[in-house]
């Protein structure tokens, strides 16, 4: 079966601890961008801060979307040493909660 032309998306929402300083959050934003830029199997990266007026965010302030050609590339990304260093070096101490949803576009 041929690979789908639609990217495989890894969507991550972050809720930071109240103790996470603005400088820490900025460092995480920058480190996530740098991580995705250096890994060849990452095909796309975008992020933003929540601006929804609906009040349904449950404290999640940041959304990051990492795109891959296929699920196997995501599977290589998750245990990759650079990704693990990012998680343990930046996120472990700063995150209260994360939510992850992965999907292949059905468009």
Long-range contacts (C-beta under 8 A, 24 or more apart in sequence): 3-69, 3-70, 4-70, 4-104, 6-104, 6-105, 6-107, 7-43, 7-44, 7-67, 7-68, 7-69, 7-104, 7-105, 8-67, 8-68, 8-69, 8-70, 8-71, 8-73, 8-74, 8-102, 8-103, 8-104, 9-65, 9-66, 9-67, 9-68, 9-102, 9-103, 9-104, 9-105, 10-65, 10-66, 10-67, 10-68, 10-74, 10-77, 10-100, 10-102, 11-63, 11-64, 11-65, 11-100, 11-101, 11-102, 11-103, 12-63, 12-64, 12-65, 12-66, 12-98, 12-99, 12-100, 13-60, 13-62, 13-63, 13-64, 13-98, 13-99, 13-100, 14-60, 14-61, 14-62, 14-63, 14-64, 14-91, 14-95, 14-97, 14-98, 15-58, 15-59, 15-60, 15-61, 15-95, 15-96, 15-97, 15-98, 16-61, 16-62, 16-94, 16-95, 16-96, 17-94, 17-95, 17-96, 18-96, 20-94, 20-95, 24-94, 25-62, 25-94, 27-90, 28-90, 28-91, 28-94, 29-62, 31-86, 31-89, 31-90, 32-64, 32-86, 32-90, 35-82, 35-83, 35-86, 36-66, 38-82, 39-77, 39-80, 39-82, 39-83, 41-68, 41-69, 41-73, 41-76, 41-77, 42-66, 42-67, 42-68, 42-73, 42-77, 43-67, 43-68, 43-69, 43-73, 59-96, 59-97, 60-97, 60-99, 71-102, 71-104, 74-102
